[in-house]
Structures are given as C-alpha cells and as structure tokens.
C-alpha cells in the first residue's frame, strides 16, 4: 500500500483547466490520518471577481 511522505509535494493538473495545478504538501501523518497544505496555481479566475 502506498503511503504519503511528510514534506513531499504531490501535484496534478485540473481536468477542466490545464493551466491550473493542484499542489498538496504533506505536513504530518499518523497511521490513519494525513495533514496537508493545499495550494492552487494559479488561483481560479472566479476568486478575483
């Protein structure tokens, strides 16, 4: 079974907008939980309206 590693970034692109990249930074984990920081690059246009 794959496990998340603390300090590692996981990235993927949005299915609806190729320029939008989802980045998740793993900040902590236990056997059953994962803590993370979520970032969108660039922020979606609707955030600026």
TAMORA-V656381 format. One record per run of one state. SS is the DSSP state (hx for helix, st for strand, lp for the rest). FROM is the first residue (numbers start at 1). TO is the last residue. If there is no record, write none. Layout:
ss=SS from=FROM to=TO
ss=SS from=FROM to=TO
This chain:
ss=lp from=1 to=8
ss=st from=9 to=13
ss=lp from=14 to=20
ss=st from=21 to=29
ss=lp from=30 to=33
ss=st from=34 to=41
ss=lp from=42 to=44
ss=hx from=45 to=47
ss=lp from=48 to=49
